[in-house]
Amino acid sequence: MRMLVFTGCFANVSKEGEEEKYVLTPVSRLLVKDKDTGVLPFLFFENRDGPGLAIPLSETGQVVPQRPVDPVRQGARGGDIRDGDAVGESNRLFNEAMACNSRPMAKALVEKHHDTFVGVKSFVDIGGGTGSLAAAIAKAFPWIKCAMLDLPHVVADAPKDGVVEFVVGNMFEHVPSEDTIIL
């Protein structure tokens, strides 16, 4: 624990003569399973077997010079993480990792930038994965028709709640025409 305190993962709040007590720091709060602030799904995705989003330092010499990596379409280790082969557990982990990034953005949009949605009647989240961003907007602004566009295998696994319309498609081929589009 002392090493974790030294690195800033935890803080020691013990008073002299008392039993040692530790609290979370901003760094360790990110590792708590929390649907609004946790990055645990991203860490689980990055540390599973198979291609991920980050390039390990030991692999940069192998990946970068041989072939450029398009981060939108490919995992940094070479596999196409968004194609039809990314199903099951791999697809679920990837979508949860992306959702952990969009939840804080959704919260900020709804709480601090609600004026952005004045006059908006329709909204589509391109590549929206689980639909968490579109769902947060739909719940905060019930007059907005919210949709999420993603590939067939993603839409098939997305949690349907009746608030968001899930559209099967590929943003490289067609983007729905709505008042507001977010990538």
C-alpha positions as CSV (number, residue, x, y, z in Angstrom):
1,M,0.0,0.0,0.0
2,R,2.9,2.4,0.7
3,M,4.0,2.0,-2.9
4,L,0.5,2.7,-4.2
5,V,0.4,5.8,-1.9
6,F,3.7,6.9,-3.3
7,T,2.5,6.6,-6.9
8,G,-0.6,8.5,-6.2
9,C,-3.1,5.6,-6.6
10,F,-4.2,5.9,-3.0
11,A,-3.8,8.4,-0.2
12,N,-3.0,7.6,3.4
13,V,-5.3,9.5,5.8
14,S,-4.1,7.9,9.0
15,K,-3.4,9.9,12.1
16,E,-0.4,9.1,14.2
17,G,-1.2,6.2,16.6
18,E,-4.3,5.0,14.6
19,E,-4.8,2.1,12.4
20,E,-3.7,2.9,8.8
21,K,-6.6,4.2,6.6
22,Y,-6.5,4.7,2.9
23,V,-8.8,6.6,0.5
24,L,-9.2,6.7,-3.2
25,T,-7.5,9.5,-5.2
26,P,-8.7,10.9,-8.6
27,V,-6.5,8.2,-10.2
28,S,-7.9,5.2,-8.3
29,R,-11.5,6.5,-8.7
30,L,-11.2,5.8,-12.4
31,L,-10.6,2.2,-11.6
32,V,-13.8,1.8,-9.5
33,K,-16.7,0.1,-11.4
34,D,-18.8,3.2,-11.9
35,K,-21.1,3.6,-14.8
36,D,-20.4,7.4,-15.0
37,T,-16.7,7.8,-14.4
38,G,-15.0,4.4,-14.5
39,V,-12.5,3.4,-17.2
40,L,-12.4,-0.2,-16.2
41,P,-14.2,-1.4,-19.4
42,F,-11.5,0.3,-21.4
43,L,-8.7,-1.4,-19.4
44,F,-10.4,-4.8,-19.8
45,F,-10.7,-4.3,-23.5
46,E,-7.1,-3.2,-23.8
47,N,-5.7,-6.1,-21.8
48,R,-7.6,-9.0,-23.4
49,D,-6.1,-11.3,-26.0
50,G,-6.4,-9.8,-29.5
51,P,-6.0,-6.4,-31.2
52,G,-6.5,-3.4,-29.0
53,L,-6.5,0.4,-29.5
54,A,-3.1,1.2,-28.1
55,I,0.3,0.2,-29.5
56,P,2.5,-1.3,-26.9
57,L,5.9,0.3,-26.9
58,S,7.6,-3.0,-27.7
59,E,5.5,-3.3,-30.9
60,T,5.8,0.2,-32.4
61,G,8.8,-0.8,-34.6
62,Q,6.8,-3.7,-36.0
63,V,3.5,-1.9,-36.6
64,V,4.3,1.7,-37.7
65,P,7.0,1.3,-40.4
66,Q,5.5,-1.8,-42.1
67,R,2.0,-0.4,-42.5
68,P,0.2,2.7,-41.4
69,V,-2.6,2.1,-39.0
70,D,-6.0,3.8,-39.5
71,P,-7.1,4.1,-35.9
72,V,-10.8,4.4,-36.8
73,R,-10.9,1.2,-38.8
74,Q,-8.1,-1.0,-37.2
75,G,-6.8,-1.9,-33.9
76,A,-3.3,-0.7,-33.3
77,R,-2.0,-4.3,-33.3
78,G,-3.3,-4.8,-36.9
79,G,-6.8,-6.4,-36.5
80,D,-10.0,-4.8,-37.7
81,I,-11.9,-4.3,-34.5
82,R,-15.0,-3.0,-36.1
83,D,-15.6,-5.7,-38.8
84,G,-18.1,-8.5,-38.7
85,D,-15.5,-10.8,-37.1
86,A,-15.5,-8.8,-33.9
87,V,-18.4,-10.6,-32.3
88,G,-19.2,-12.0,-28.9
89,E,-17.0,-11.1,-26.0
90,S,-14.6,-9.1,-28.1
91,N,-17.4,-6.9,-29.5
92,R,-19.0,-6.5,-26.0
93,L,-15.7,-5.4,-24.4
94,F,-15.0,-3.0,-27.3
95,N,-18.5,-1.4,-27.0
96,E,-18.3,-1.1,-23.2
97,A,-14.8,0.5,-23.6
98,M,-16.2,3.1,-26.0
99,A,-19.2,3.7,-23.8
100,C,-17.0,4.5,-20.8
101,N,-15.6,7.3,-22.9
102,S,-18.9,8.6,-24.1
103,R,-20.7,8.7,-20.7
104,P,-18.7,11.7,-19.3
105,M,-19.3,13.5,-22.6
106,A,-23.0,12.8,-22.4
107,K,-23.2,14.1,-18.9
108,A,-21.3,17.3,-19.8
109,L,-23.5,17.8,-22.9
110,V,-26.7,17.4,-20.9
111,E,-25.7,19.3,-17.8
112,K,-23.5,22.1,-19.1
113,H,-24.3,22.5,-22.8
114,H,-28.0,21.9,-22.9
115,D,-28.4,25.1,-25.0
116,T,-26.7,23.2,-27.8
117,F,-30.0,21.2,-28.3
118,V,-32.4,24.2,-28.5
119,G,-34.4,23.8,-31.7
120,V,-32.9,20.3,-32.4
121,K,-35.6,17.8,-33.5
122,S,-33.5,14.8,-34.5
123,F,-30.1,13.5,-33.5
124,V,-27.9,10.5,-34.7
125,D,-24.8,9.1,-33.0
126,I,-22.6,7.6,-35.7
127,G,-20.8,4.5,-34.5
128,G,-22.6,4.8,-31.2
129,G,-22.0,1.2,-30.0
130,T,-24.2,0.6,-27.0
131,G,-26.2,3.8,-27.6
132,S,-25.4,5.3,-24.2
133,L,-24.8,8.8,-25.6
134,A,-28.0,8.8,-27.6
135,A,-29.9,7.4,-24.7
136,A,-28.7,10.2,-22.3
137,I,-29.7,12.8,-24.8
138,A,-33.1,11.2,-25.5
139,K,-33.8,11.1,-21.7
140,A,-32.7,14.7,-21.1
141,F,-34.5,16.1,-24.2
142,P,-37.6,13.9,-24.8
143,W,-38.7,16.0,-27.8
144,I,-35.6,15.0,-29.8
145,K,-35.8,11.8,-31.9
146,C,-32.6,10.0,-31.2
147,A,-30.9,7.3,-33.3
148,M,-27.7,5.4,-33.3
149,L,-26.0,4.1,-36.5
150,D,-23.6,1.2,-36.3
151,L,-22.6,-2.0,-38.1
152,P,-25.0,-5.0,-38.0
153,H,-23.1,-7.0,-35.3
154,V,-23.0,-4.0,-33.0
155,V,-26.7,-3.1,-33.4
156,A,-27.6,-6.8,-32.8
157,D,-25.9,-6.7,-29.4
158,A,-27.0,-3.2,-28.4
159,P,-29.4,-2.9,-25.4
160,K,-32.7,-1.8,-26.8
161,D,-34.7,0.4,-24.5
162,G,-37.3,1.9,-26.8
163,V,-35.8,5.4,-26.4
164,V,-33.2,5.2,-29.1
165,E,-33.8,4.0,-32.7
166,F,-30.9,1.6,-33.7
167,V,-30.0,1.8,-37.4
168,V,-27.9,-0.7,-39.1
169,G,-25.4,0.9,-41.5
170,N,-21.9,1.9,-42.3
171,M,-20.9,5.6,-42.0
172,F,-18.4,5.1,-44.9
173,E,-21.4,4.3,-47.1
174,H,-24.3,6.4,-45.8
175,V,-25.0,8.9,-42.9
176,P,-28.6,9.6,-42.0
177,S,-29.7,13.2,-42.4
178,E,-30.7,14.5,-39.0
179,D,-30.5,17.9,-37.4
180,T,-27.5,16.9,-35.3
181,I,-24.9,14.3,-36.1
182,I,-22.1,13.3,-33.7
183,L,-19.2,10.9,-34.3
